[in-house]
């Protein structure tokens, strides 16, 4: 082998734009196409928005306007405006920003001076405009390169900053902003900043009651065991209740307005503080899992100079509150110890309902303990030769791995379908769990069934969510079944299982349906996969002449070589979302209870479209 020279010429120094464009994952987590809430296009919006939020926190500007039209995003605030002489530097020079000056921004989010630079570098079009002191300065960029700047000596525009950008399609492939994800992000901002109004495409978002509104808007209140307990202090706010229907624990945690989806020191302290306070209040040494079972809660704290465990700030690493304040653990423990205890003393009905729930949880846990041990032994044995799970190398808990947010578990049915996915998957980030036939209808059953049913028990073990959502091994759980009547039924049965026992997987947007093409349209030069009747018509038009049209009846008949086109960069996922207007219990009763005329009518109306499509296309040439 030829000797490869290693000289000064091999050492290449990338400028800031090149580095961000070459390694976008270091700055924004993952790329994606907008089908997942943590895809890069939402992080770009968040980075711009964080600066406007910091202005509001500093008492400058009570309204932020956001417009998204044809993938171009506009964010306008009415804060102080960027100092005019620094408009270009702030969005194009690394480590430049006002957040380094703690006098100006005491407890802000955007601390690293990287945010807007990353947005600039990853956008084909980026424009920033600052209005202050009766003047206006704007600068325009393309992929981070300055193409135009302008200063208006006299301007009547209201003070503040406006940023517009179009994410680069060569980096974010075939992306689309989903309003549901944008709205959810904006709601979190207004819950954390009472008094702030955000207007998104003409719709107003505003919150009077902070985290109390968060819990009430995210759930149907009929599912609550008792009214939300809402506690506020100088640098802390807490809201909590327990669910009548869900088994698992649910936490929404925030630091300086940043949604820490991976938790961290503040969330750990909160979980610990609830257990200690409740044990002390009732004078009984209840098991921690019985106290926290079914909790639905939110905590927000403000910390000086927070330390996060990743660039996208999803997990708090700080142990101190900053300044003269105590540790995060002590601060949270003291606050909960005083205020939750006071609340329970003053609200006897809540205290009684809570104690009854803990006793019930204890009874269920003891009933389950024997079967749980058996199930664990069985799962251990099965995992040694578990043919159901073909695992991947990277998992969601690998905090140091760039691609951990791409981790995906496909749940498939039948040998041929799972064989195709297994052969064409990315072994680093994609795992496959294979079902044997139709899963059990778990509606109305107790947690006991999860351990007694081998399939459910192994699925729970694969996801690693028996004790806590914090240990979830995959960011995306994708149901991959055929689009026929049987496939639809399997989807429904799996969604029932997750709704019944792990609803926060759905609430936190981890559950998806894999969209696979209905048709392949091709001629000798080009192949187009079509996911709808409309796409098929467009493909026939585009290829003209008489292209060959194939209708895919099931996943099993798609070859592995072809399948890799549908689970790679161009994967299409449909998120499973909860209807907040219906309680989880009512939702399950409607879909999975005894057959009702309402449901029959719903199924007939919704299935008709699919069957019409199948019948029509059986007439098409193959």
C-alpha positions in Angstrom: 0.0 0.0 0.0 1.3 3.5 -0.9 2.7 5.5 2.0 0.2 8.3 2.6 2.0 11.6 3.5 0.7 13.5 6.5 1.9 17.1 6.2 0.8 20.6 7.0 -1.3 20.5 3.8 -3.5 17.8 5.4 -4.5 20.1 8.3 -7.6 22.0 7.1 -9.2 24.8 9.1 -12.9 25.2 8.3 -14.5 28.6 8.7 -17.6 28.8 10.9 -20.1 28.3 8.0 -18.3 25.3 6.5 -18.1 23.6 9.9 -21.8 24.0 10.7 -22.8 22.8 7.2 -20.4 19.8 7.3 -21.4 18.8 10.9 -25.0 20.2 11.4 -25.7 17.4 14.0 -23.3 19.0 16.4 -25.3 22.2 16.4 -29.0 21.2 15.9 -29.2 17.5 17.0 -30.6 15.8 13.9 -31.8 16.8 10.4 -35.1 15.0 9.6 -37.9 16.3 7.4 -40.3 17.9 9.9 -42.3 14.7 10.7 -40.7 14.6 14.2 -40.9 17.3 16.9 -37.1 17.3 17.4 -36.2 17.6 13.7 -33.7 20.3 12.7 -36.2 22.7 11.1 -37.9 23.2 14.5 -34.6 23.7 16.3 -33.8 26.5 13.8 -37.1 28.2 14.6 -36.4 27.7 18.3 -32.9 29.3 18.1 -34.3 32.4 16.6 -37.3 32.5 18.9 -35.1 32.1 22.0 -33.5 35.5 21.4 -37.0 37.1 21.2 -38.1 35.4 24.4 -34.9 36.7 26.2 -36.0 40.2 25.2 -39.4 39.6 26.7 -37.8 38.2 29.9 -35.7 41.4 30.1 -39.0 43.4 30.0 -38.7 44.5 26.3 -41.6 43.6 24.0 -44.8 41.7 25.0 -45.7 40.3 21.5 -43.8 38.0 19.1 -45.2 37.5 15.6 -44.4 34.3 13.6 -45.3 33.5 10.1 -44.4 30.3 8.2 -45.3 30.4 4.5 -44.0 27.9 1.9 -41.1 26.9 4.2 -39.9 30.5 4.8 -40.1 31.5 8.5 -40.5 35.1 9.7 -40.0 36.0 13.4 -40.7 39.6 14.5 -40.3 40.8 18.1 -40.7 44.3 19.6 -37.7 44.2 22.0 -34.8 46.5 22.1 -33.4 45.6 18.7 -29.8 44.4 18.1 -27.3 47.3 18.4 -27.0 48.5 14.8 -23.2 48.3 14.6 -23.4 44.6 15.5 -26.2 43.3 13.3 -23.9 41.4 10.9 -21.5 40.1 13.6 -24.3 38.7 15.9 -25.5 36.4 13.1 -22.2 35.6 11.5 -19.3 35.7 13.9 -18.9 32.8 16.3 -18.9 33.5 20.1 -20.5 37.0 19.5 -23.6 37.9 21.4 -25.0 39.9 24.3 -25.6 36.8 26.4 -22.0 36.7 27.5 -22.7 39.9 29.4 -24.5 38.7 32.5 -25.6 42.2 33.4 -27.7 42.3 30.2 -29.1 38.7 30.4 -29.2 37.2 33.8 -31.0 33.9 33.3 -31.3 33.5 29.5 -31.4 30.4 27.3 -29.3 31.3 24.3 -26.0 31.3 26.1 -23.6 30.0 23.5 -23.6 32.6 20.8 -24.0 29.8 18.2 -27.8 29.7 17.7 -28.5 32.3 14.9 -25.2 31.6 13.3 -26.3 27.9 12.8 -29.7 29.1 11.4 -27.8 31.5 9.0 -25.3 28.8 7.8 -28.1 26.2 7.2 -30.4 28.5 5.3 -30.4 29.3 1.6 -31.9 32.7 2.5 -31.4 34.5 5.8 -32.3 38.1 6.6 -32.0 40.0 9.8 -33.4 43.5 10.4 -32.9 45.6 13.6 -35.0 48.7 14.3 -33.9 51.0 17.1 -33.1 54.7 17.8 -35.2 55.8 14.8 -32.9 53.9 12.4 -33.1 50.5 10.7 -30.3 48.1 9.7 -30.7 45.0 7.7 -28.4 42.2 6.4 -29.1 39.4 3.9 -27.2 36.1 3.6 -27.2 33.0 1.5 -25.8 29.8 3.2 -24.0 32.1 5.6 -22.5 34.4 3.0 -23.3 38.1 3.3 -24.9 39.3 0.1 -26.4 42.6 1.0 -26.6 45.1 3.9 -28.5 48.3 4.2 -28.8 51.2 6.7 -31.8 53.5 6.8 -30.8 56.7 8.7 -34.4 57.5 9.3 -37.0 54.9 10.0 -40.5 55.0 11.4 -40.6 51.2 12.0 -41.4 50.0 15.5 -38.3 49.0 17.5 -37.3 45.3 17.6 -35.8 42.6 15.5 -37.2 40.7 12.5 -35.5 37.5 11.3 -36.5 35.6 8.1 -35.0 32.3 6.9 -35.5 29.4 4.5 -33.9 26.1 5.6 -31.6 24.7 2.9 -33.3 21.8 1.0 -30.0 20.2 0.2 -29.5 19.7 4.0 -33.2 19.2 5.2 -34.5 16.9 2.5 -38.2 17.4 1.4 -39.0 19.1 4.7 -42.3 20.5 5.8 -43.2 22.4 8.9 -46.1 20.8 10.8 -48.3 23.3 12.5 -49.0 20.9 15.4 -45.3 20.8 16.4 -44.8 24.6 16.0 -48.0 25.2 18.1 -46.8 22.9 20.8 -43.4 24.7 21.1 -45.2 28.1 21.2 -47.6 26.9 23.9 -44.6 25.9 26.0 -43.2 29.4 25.6 -46.4 31.1 26.7 -46.9 28.7 29.7 -43.4 29.7 30.9 -43.8 33.4 30.2 -47.3 34.6 31.5 -48.0 38.0 29.9 -46.3 37.1 26.6 -48.5 36.9 23.5 -47.3 34.9 20.5 -49.2 35.3 17.2 -48.6 32.4 14.8 -50.1 32.7 11.3 -52.8 34.9 12.8 -53.6 32.7 15.8 -52.9 34.0 19.3 -51.2 32.0 22.1 -51.3 33.3 25.6 -51.4 31.8 29.1 -52.7 33.2 32.4 -51.8 30.3 34.7 -48.5 29.0 33.5 -47.8 25.3 34.1 -51.3 24.7 35.3 -52.5 25.6 31.8 -49.9 23.2 30.4 -51.3 20.2 32.2 -54.9 21.1 31.6 -54.3 21.8 27.9 -52.3 18.6 27.3 -54.8 16.3 28.9 -58.5 15.9 29.3 -59.3 17.0 32.8 -61.7 14.1 33.2 -58.6 11.9 33.5 -57.4 13.9 36.6 -57.7 12.3 40.0 -57.8 15.7 41.7 -57.5 19.4 40.6 -54.0 20.5 39.6 -51.8 21.6 42.5 -50.0 24.8 41.3 -47.1 26.2 43.3 -44.9 29.2 42.5 -41.7 30.6 44.0 -39.1 33.1 42.9 -37.1 30.8 40.6 -39.4 27.8 40.6 -42.9 26.8 39.4 -44.5 23.4 39.8 -47.9 21.9 38.7 -49.0 18.3 39.5 -51.9 15.9 39.6 -52.3 12.1 39.2 -54.1 10.4 36.4 -57.1 8.0 36.8 -56.1 6.1 33.7 -52.4 6.0 33.0 -49.9 3.8 34.8 -46.7 5.6 34.1 -45.1 8.8 35.4 -45.2 12.0 33.2 -42.9 15.0 33.6 -42.5 18.2 31.7 -39.4 20.0 32.8 -37.9 23.3 31.9 -34.8 25.4 32.7 -34.8 29.1 31.9 -37.6 28.5 29.5 -35.8 25.6 27.8 -37.8 22.4 27.4 -35.4 19.8 28.9 -37.0 16.7 27.3 -34.3 14.5 28.7 -34.8 15.8 32.3 -31.7 16.3 34.4 -30.7 17.4 37.9 -33.9 19.5 38.5 -36.2 16.7 37.4 -34.4 14.1 39.5 -34.6 16.5 42.5 -38.3 17.0 41.9 -39.1 13.3 41.8 -37.2 12.8 45.0 -38.8 15.7 46.7 -42.4 14.6 46.0 -41.6 11.2 47.6 -40.0 12.6 50.7 -42.8 15.2 51.3 -45.6 12.8 50.8 -44.0 10.2 53.1 -43.6 12.9 55.8 -47.1 14.2 55.3 -48.8 10.9 55.8 -46.2 9.6 58.3 -45.9 6.4 56.3 -42.9 4.9 54.4 -44.7 4.4 51.1 -42.7 2.9 48.2 -41.5 5.6 45.9 -43.0 3.9 42.8 -46.4 3.8 44.5 -46.3 7.5 45.2 -45.2 8.5 41.7 -47.3 6.0 39.8 -49.7 7.9 37.4 -48.3 11.3 38.2 -48.7 14.1 35.6 -46.5 17.0 36.4 -44.4 20.0 35.3 -41.5 21.8 36.9 -39.7 25.0 35.7 -36.7 26.5 37.3 -34.4 29.4 36.6 -30.6 28.9 37.0 -27.7 31.3 36.5 -25.4 30.1 33.8 -26.9 26.6 33.4 -24.7 23.7 32.2 -26.5 21.4 29.7 -25.3 18.0 28.6 -25.8 18.6 24.9 -25.8 21.5 22.4 -29.5 21.2 21.9 -30.0 21.7 25.7 -32.3 18.8 26.4 -30.8 17.7 29.7 -29.7 19.9 32.6 -26.3 19.0 34.1 -25.9 21.9 36.6 -25.9 21.0 40.2 -26.0 24.6 41.5 -28.7 27.4 41.1 -25.9 30.0 40.7 -25.0 33.1 42.8 -25.5 32.7 46.5 -28.3 30.1 46.1 -28.0 26.5 47.2 -27.7 23.4 45.0 -30.6 22.6 42.7 -31.4 19.5 44.8 -31.6 21.4 48.1 -33.5 24.3 46.5 -36.2 22.0 44.9 -36.4 19.8 48.0 -36.9 22.8 50.3 -39.5 24.4 48.1 -41.6 21.2 47.6 -41.2 20.2 51.3 -42.8 23.5 52.4 -45.4 24.3 49.7 -46.7 20.9 48.8 -47.0 20.0 52.5 -49.0 23.3 53.1 -51.2 22.6 50.2 -52.1 19.1 51.4 -52.9 20.4 54.9 -55.3 22.9 53.4 -57.0 20.6 50.9 -58.3 17.6 52.6 -60.2 16.1 49.6 -57.0 16.1 47.5 -55.0 14.6 50.4 -57.6 11.8 50.8 -57.7 11.1 47.0 -54.0 10.9 46.8 -53.6 8.5 49.7 -56.3 6.2 48.3 -54.4 6.1 45.0 -51.1 5.3 46.7 -52.7 2.4 48.7 -54.3 1.1 45.5 -50.9 1.3 43.6 -49.3 -0.6 46.5 -51.9 -3.4 46.3 -51.5 -3.7 42.5 -47.7 -3.8 42.8 -47.8 -6.6 45.3 -50.2 -8.6 43.1 -47.8 -8.1 40.2 -44.6 -8.8 42.0 -44.7 -12.6 41.5 -45.7 -12.5 37.9 -43.2 -9.6 37.2 -40.3 -11.8 38.4 -41.4 -14.7 36.2 -41.8 -12.3 33.2 -38.4 -10.8 33.8 -36.8 -14.3 33.9 -38.6 -15.2 30.7 -37.6 -11.9 29.0 -34.0 -12.5 30.0 -34.1 -16.0 28.6 -35.8 -14.8 25.4 -33.3 -11.9 24.9 -30.4 -14.4 24.8 -32.1 -15.9 21.7 -34.8 -13.3 21.1 -35.8 -13.7 17.6 -38.3 -10.9 17.9 -35.8 -8.1 18.4 -33.1 -7.3 16.0 -31.4 -4.4 17.8 -29.3 -1.5 16.6 -26.0 -0.2 17.9 -26.9 3.3 19.0 -29.6 4.0 21.6 -31.4 7.2 22.8 -29.5 7.1 26.1 -26.1 7.4 24.3 -25.8 11.1 25.1 -22.4 11.4 23.4 -23.6 9.9 20.1 -24.5 12.4 17.3 -27.2 10.1 15.8 -29.0 9.1 19.0 -32.1 11.1 18.0 -32.4 9.0 14.8 -32.8 5.8 16.8 -35.9 4.0 15.6 -37.7 0.7 16.5 -39.9 -0.7 13.7 -42.7 -2.9 14.9 -43.6 -5.2 12.0 -45.9 -8.2 11.5 -45.1 -11.3 9.5 -41.8 -12.9 8.5 -41.6 -11.4 5.0 -42.2 -7.8 6.1 -39.7 -8.0 9.0 -37.2 -9.7 6.7 -37.3 -6.9 4.2 -36.9 -4.2 6.8 -34.1 -6.1 8.6 -32.1 -6.5 5.4 -32.5 -2.9 4.3 -32.2 -1.0 7.7 -29.3 1.0 9.0 -27.9 -1.3 11.6 -26.5 1.7 13.6 -29.8 3.4 14.3 -32.7 1.1 13.2 -34.0 -1.9 15.2 -36.8 -4.3 14.2 -39.4 -5.9 16.5 -41.3 -8.7 14.9 -44.9 -9.5 15.9 -46.4 -13.0 15.5 -49.9 -12.4 14.1 -52.3 -10.0 15.7 -51.5 -8.7 19.2 -54.1 -9.0 22.0 -56.7 -6.4 22.4 -55.6 -5.0 25.8 -58.5 -2.5 26.3 -59.8 -2.6 29.8 -57.1 -5.0 31.0 -54.8 -4.4 34.0 -51.0 -4.1 33.8 -50.8 -7.8 34.7 -51.5 -8.6 31.0 -48.2 -6.8 30.0 -46.3 -9.4 32.0 -48.5 -12.4 31.2 -48.5 -11.8 27.4 -45.1 -12.8 26.0 -45.3 -10.4 23.1 -46.2 -7.3 25.2 -43.6 -8.2 27.8 -40.8 -8.5 25.2 -41.9 -5.2 23.6 -41.8 -3.5 26.9 -38.4 -4.9 27.6 -37.1 -3.9 24.1 -38.3 -0.3 24.8 -37.0 -0.4 28.4 -39.9 1.7 29.8 -41.1 -0.6 32.6 -39.9 1.7 35.3 -39.6 5.1 33.7 -39.8 6.9 30.3 -36.3 8.3 31.1 -34.8 5.0 30.0 -36.5 4.8 26.6 -34.1 3.2 24.2 -35.5 4.6 20.9 -36.6 8.1 20.0 -39.0 6.9 17.3 -41.3 3.9 17.6 -42.7 3.1 14.2 -45.6 0.8 13.5 -44.9 -0.8 10.1 -47.9 -2.8 8.9 -49.7 -3.3 5.6 -52.3 -0.6 4.6 -55.0 -3.2 4.3 -57.8 -4.1 6.7 -55.7 -6.5 8.7 -52.8 -4.0 8.9 -55.1 -1.3 10.1 -56.5 -3.6 12.8 -52.9 -4.4 14.0 -52.2 -0.6 14.1 -55.3 -0.1 16.2 -54.4 -2.9 18.6 -50.8 -1.6 19.1 -52.0 2.0 19.6 -54.5 0.6 22.2 -51.6 -1.0 24.1 -49.6 2.2 24.2 -52.6 4.3 25.1 -53.6 1.9 27.9 -50.2 1.5 29.5 -47.7 4.1 28.1 -49.8 7.1 26.9 -46.9 9.5 27.3 -45.1 7.8 24.5 -47.9 9.3 22.3 -48.1 12.6 24.2 -44.3 13.1 23.8 -44.5 12.3 20.0 -42.5 9.1 20.0 -45.1 7.0 18.1 -45.5 6.9 14.3 -47.1 5.0 11.4 -44.7 4.2 8.6 -46.1 5.4 5.3 -45.2 3.0 2.5 -45.9 3.7 -1.2 -49.1 2.4 -2.7 -47.7 2.4 -6.3 -44.5 2.3 -8.3 -44.6 4.1 -11.6 -41.6 3.7 -13.8 -40.2 3.8 -17.3 -36.7 2.8 -18.5 -35.1 6.0 -17.2 -36.9 6.8 -13.9 -38.8 5.2 -11.0 -41.3 7.2 -8.9 -42.9 5.8 -5.7 -46.4 7.2 -5.0 -48.0 7.4 -1.6 -51.4 8.5 -2.9 -53.7 8.5 -5.9 -52.8 12.1 -6.6 -49.1 11.3 -6.6 -49.7 8.4 -9.0 -51.6 10.7 -11.4 -48.7 13.2 -11.3 -46.1 10.5 -11.9 -48.0 9.1 -14.9 -48.2 12.7 -16.3 -44.5 13.3 -15.6 -43.2 10.1 -17.2 -45.7 10.4 -20.2 -46.1 7.6 -22.7 -47.1 4.3 -21.1 -45.2 3.8 -17.9 -45.3 0.5 -15.9 -47.6 0.8 -12.9 -47.3 -1.6 -10.0 -49.7 -1.6 -7.0 -48.0 -2.7 -3.7 -50.4 -4.9 -1.8 -48.2 -5.5 1.3 -44.8 -4.8 2.8 -43.7 -8.4 2.3 -43.7 -8.1 -1.5 -41.3 -5.1 -1.6 -37.8 -6.4 -2.0 -35.1 -5.3 0.5 -33.2 -3.4 -2.2 -36.4 -1.4 -2.8 -37.4 -1.1 0.8 -34.2 0.9 1.7 -35.7 3.8 -0.3 -38.6 4.0 2.2 -36.8 3.8 5.5 -33.7 5.9 4.6 -33.4 9.6 4.1 -36.8 9.8 2.4 -38.7 8.0 5.1 -42.2 9.2 5.5 -43.7 9.0 9.0 -47.2 9.9 10.1 -47.2 10.9 13.8 -49.8 9.4 16.1 -51.4 12.3 18.0 -53.9 12.4 20.8 -57.3 14.2 20.5 -57.2 16.4 23.6 -61.0 16.9 23.5 -61.6 13.2 24.4 -60.3 11.5 27.6 -58.1 8.5 27.0 -60.7 6.3 28.6 -63.4 7.6 26.3 -61.1 7.3 23.3 -60.3 3.6 24.0 -64.0 2.9 24.7 -64.9 4.3 21.3 -62.3 2.4 19.3 -61.9 -0.8 21.3 -65.0 -1.3 23.5 -68.0 -3.4 22.5 -69.0 -2.7 18.9 -71.2 0.4 18.9 -73.2 1.8 15.9 -71.1 5.0 16.1 -67.8 3.1 15.7 -69.2 0.9 12.9 -70.2 4.0 11.0 -66.8 5.6 11.6 -64.9 2.5 10.4 -67.2 2.1 7.3 -66.7 5.7 6.3 -63.0 5.7 6.8 -62.3 2.3 5.2 -64.4 3.0 2.1 -61.8 5.4 0.7 -59.0 2.8 1.1 -61.2 0.0 -0.4 -62.3 2.2 -3.3 -58.6 2.9 -4.1 -57.8 -0.9 -4.0 -60.7 -1.8 -6.3 -60.0 1.0 -8.8 -56.4 0.1 -9.0 -57.0 -3.6 -9.5 -58.2 -2.5 -12.9 -54.9 -0.7 -13.7 -52.2 -2.5 -15.8 -49.5 -4.1 -13.6 
